[in-house]
Amino acid sequence: MIKTLIVPIIMLGLLGSVFSEENPREVQDLDTTLSWLNGIEADVDLGGWSGDYFFQYFIPQADGYINSIDFNFSDLPDIPGCGLSITLFYTDYPNWDEIETSAIADSCIDAQLGHYDEEDGFNIIGDNWVQGGINSVEGANPDFIYDPLDDQAWPAFGRGGMYVEPNDLDEGLVNFDLMHYVNNSSFQAHTPLAIVVQLFCQDSTVMNSTQTRMGFLSAQLDHDPQPCLKFFHPQANPHGNCGTDDWGWYIQSHVWDWRVNVTYTGPLGVDHPDSPAVNGLRPKLLSVSPNPVNSSTKVVYSLPQPTDLRFTIYDFLGRQIWSREIPAQSPGEHALSWDGRDQSGHDVESGLYIVTLLSTNWFESKKMVMLK
């Protein structure tokens, strides 16, 4: 059974590294919890209905892997057959210019990152996705990408689901055993992780009712950038969140009591991507060319030492298109080619793709556009 008794809670993004650069510590299988709540009382019920998404990010202090996630529910569904779809992403979320404490969703239109203006699917092509502005659609900055489920939170590296059963208290701590569902839940130090949860319910006749509502215990927290987002889905909001076709992402002024139980396996306090001691000791994804791609492309990468790698291509929805295991190679530059076909040998469609290289303690990705 996965251990869920956790040692010190780290409030990531607020405290920084808990170990100094002058006194680095090696760790081997140190269990801890990533949480935004450290001495902050979670006393607010923040919830949604079937179809709504919840987003919260964390930054680990060392290399490791995720064991499980605890969700502290303030409101459980009243009927069986409801639950959570859970996805883990890599993201550069703390660097999004549009996420800040001065714009949070305490009223209907405020801090709307963007929305879909048609109910027929969530396809970010053409005019269906409106790059909503901070506080107003008209004020949108065309240089920003406001949808977390587009370029800024892919690819997924873990995915699973769980049913959440009702109880007499209508609340409680529910553990999602990630290791039971995901083969690879490893992460690299200081690489932001996003946990995205979508609520679901099998009974379509009560999708938007108090019977299917689920809420997370949360606490007020102003931080820059704000850690949490919520997506209002047309299943739960058939007329839009504000009454006019605006099923979209909003910055939240609270953080949810989600506890990400991790095992650190790398050095704490010294393993930062910008550290000179680390530079040159990791693989490097150098280039993808040509890019845009017409039919084939070459990926160039460098290895400071022999390392097993996995080369994977995802589409913009996070679906794995093509993957190859690369056995350990000699140090230096290497290249491999991709012929624009998926794992079944079919030509892929035009669109945005993510090229990734992954090892046990390293991850890097680059965007690639296929044009035909």
N, C-alpha and C positions, 0 to 999 in steps of 0.2 A: 504493500500500500504506500502511496506517495505521502511523504511527511508534510503536514500542513501546520505544524507548530513552528512559529517563526520567531527568529531573533530580531535585532533592532529594526524598527520601521524607519525608512528613509523618505523624507518629503523631497522628491526630486525636483530640481529646478529652483528650489528655495534655499536649500542648504549647501548645494554644491557637493564636492567630494568630501566624504567624512574622514578621509585619510590624507595626510599632507604629502606633498612631493618630497619633502626632506626625509620622511620616514615611511617609504613604501612597504607594503605588506603583500607577500604572496599568499594566495588562498587556494585551498583545495576543497571543493564541495562544501562551500559555506552557504547555508540556507538563510534567506532573508526575504523581505517583502517590499515591493515597490508600491508606494501609496502616496496620495496627496494629502492624507489626513494624518497629522502628527500633533496631538494635543488639541486638535480642532474637533468640536462636537458635531457629529452629523445628525441633524434634527429636522431636516426638511424632506418632504416626500415629493420627488420629482419624477414624473412618470410619463407614460404614453400608451398607445394602443397598437394593435397588430399592424405591422408594416413600418412603424417608426424606427429610426436608427439613432443610436447613441454612440458618441466618439469620445475617447479620452486618451491622452498620450502620456508616456513614461520614458525616462532616460536611465538605463542601467549604468552602474559605476564600473563594471568589469565584464569580461566575457562570461558567458554562461548559457543556461537554458531555462525555459519556463516549465515549471511542474504543473501548476494549476492556477485557477483564478477564483477568488471568493467574491460573490456578488451579495451585497447586503440589501435585501429587499425591504422596502417600506410598504409595498402593496403587492400581494400575490394575486394571480388570476383566481377567479371564483369557480372555474370549471376546469376539468382535465383537458389535456390536449393542447396546451399553450406552452410556449417556451422561448428560447433564445437561439439565434444563429450567430456564432461568434467567429470573427476573422481577425487575424493578427497581420499587421502591415509594417513595413519599413516606411519612414517618411522623414521629410525635412521640416516638419510642422513648426518647430520653434523659430524657424527663419521666415515664415510667411509674413510678409509686411502687413497683410490685412487683418491679422489676428492680434488684438491688443485689448488692454483693460478699459480703454476709453470707449469701446464699442461693444456692449454686451446686450443680450436679448432680454431686457426686462419689460419690454412692451412689444406689440405685435410686429411692427416693421423694423424696429431698431436692430442693428447688427445682422441684417439678413445678408448672408454671403452670396447667395444665389438661389434661383429656383427654376423648376420646370414649368413651362406654360402650357403644356398639353398633358392630358391624362394617359395618353397611349404610350406607355413605356418610358423608361429612363434612358434615352439615347441622346448623348451629348453631341448631336450633329445638327447643323443648320441653326434654326431659330428656336429649337425646342428648349435649350438651356439658356437662361438669361443670366449673364454675369452680374448678379445683383451687387449693389454697392453697400458700403457701410452706411446705414441709416436711410439710403434711398437707392433705387435702381438707377436713377439718372446720374447719381454720383459715382457709378462704377468706374474703376480704373481699368482700361482695356489691357494693361500689361499684367494684371493679376489673373490667376486662375483660382476661382473661388470654390470650386467643387472638390472636396477631399477625395471623392471616389473617382476622380479623373487622374491627372498626372501626379498629384502630390502625395498620394498614399498607396502607391502600388510599387512592387507587386506584393501579393499576399504570401506569407511564408508559413501560415498555419490556419487551419479552419476546422470547425466542429459545430456541434449543436447539442442542446439538452432540453428536456421537458422540465417545466417548473410546476410542481403539483401544489394545489391549494392546501392550506391548513387552517385550523381554528383561529390562530393568532393573526392571520393575514399578513405575516411578515416573517423575516428570518434570513439567516446567512446560508447561502447555497454555494456549494463548491463544484466547479467544473474541472474535472480531471483531464487536463490537456494531453498528458502523456498517453492516455488511452486512445486518443483520436489522431494525434499528429506524430509523424515519424521524426520530423526535424523542427524543433522549437528553439534552436540556438540563436543567440544574438551576439553582437559585438559591442564592446564597451563604448559608451557615449553615443551610440546610434539610436536616435529616437524610435520608439515603438508606438504604434497606434493600435488600440483595441477598439474594434467596431462591433457593436451588437445590434442586431435587428430582432424586434419582437415578432412572434408569429403565433397564430392560433388556427387549429384545423377546422373549427366550425365557422364557416364563412357567413353564417346567418347572424353571428353576434360579434363581428369584427370590431365594430366601433361602439362598445358598450362598457359599462362599469364591470361587467363579468370578465372581460378580457384585459382590463387595464392592469399594467405592471408598473411599479415604481421603485426607484432606487433611493436609499437613504443618502442624503447629500448635505453639504455644508457650504455656506457662503464663503467665497474666497476670491479676492481680486489679485490676479497675478498677470504678469506680462511675459509671454503671451498667455491668454486664458486657455486652460487645459482642455476644455470640453466643448463639444458641439452637439446639436441635436438636429435630426432631419425629420421634418413633418411630412408624412407619406399620404398620398391620396386615399389609401385604404382607410386610414384613421381620420382623415380630414377631407371628405369628398368634395367640399367646396373651397378647399384651400385653407391655409392657416389663418389668413386674414379675410377670408370670404371671397377672394378673387384669385383663382389659379396660381397659387404660390406655394407649392409643395417644395420646400427647400431647406437649406442649412442655415442654422442660426447659432451665434456664439452664446454660450450659457454663462451665467454669473455664479454658478455653483459647480462644485466638483462632487463626483459620485464616489461612494464608498466601495470602490473596486480594489481588491488587494491581489496584486500579481505576485504569486509565490515563485521565486526563482532560486536557482542554485548557481552561485558564482564559481567559476573555475579558473579565472585569470587573475592577474595582479590588480589589486585595488589601489587607486590613487595615482597610478603612473601610466596606465595604458590609454592614453588619449590620442586620437588620430593626428593632432597637431604637434605632439611631442617629438623632438628630434630623436629621442631614443627609440621611437617606433618607426619613424620614417625610414624607408629602405629595408625594413624587416617584414613588410607585408607585400603580398602580391599587388599588382596595379593593373586596372583595366585602362589601357592607353587610348585606344581609338576604335571606332566603328566606321568603316568607310567602304564604299561610298555611303553617304547618309544625307539626303533621302536615298532609299534603295529602290532599284527597279526590278531586279531579278535575283541578285546575290550580293553578299557583302562579306567583308573580312574583319574579324575581331582580333585586335592585337593586344596582348597582355604581357606583363613581365613578372618573373618569379625570382625573389632573392634567394630562395632555397627550395628544394623539391617539396611540392605540396600537391595533394589530391584536390581536384576542383570539380565543381559541377557547373556546366554551362547551360543556362536555361533562357528561353524566350517566352514572355508573357504578352498577351494582348492587353488593351487598355482597361478591360474588365477584370484583370487579374487571373485569367484562365491560362494555364500552361499550354503553350503551343508546340514547343520542341525542347528537348533536353538531351544532354550528353554528359556522361561521366568522363573526366579527364584524369588518367592516372598520373602519378608524380613524374614531373619532367625536370631536366637539369636547369639550374639557374640561368636567367637571361630572358630575352624576348622570345615570344612564341605567337603563332597566329593560327586561327582556324576559320573555316568558311561556313556560311549558311546559305543554302540555295533558295530561300524564300518559300520553303514548303513546311507543312506541319509534320507531326510525328507519323501520320498515316501516308505521307507522300503527296498530299494535295497542296496546290498553290494557295497561299494565304491571301486575304483580301487587302486592299489598300487601307491604311490607317496607322495609328500610333502603336508601337510595340516597345517593350522594355527588355533590354539585354542584361543578364545578370551573371556574375561569377561568384560562387559561394564556396567557402571552405569551412572547416570546423570553427574557426575563430575570425573569419573575415567575410565581408560581403561588400560588393560594389555593383552599381548598375548604371546604365546609360540609356537614354531614350533614342529610339530609332523610328523613322517614318518610312513606310512602304508606299511608293507611288507607282501605279501601273497605268 
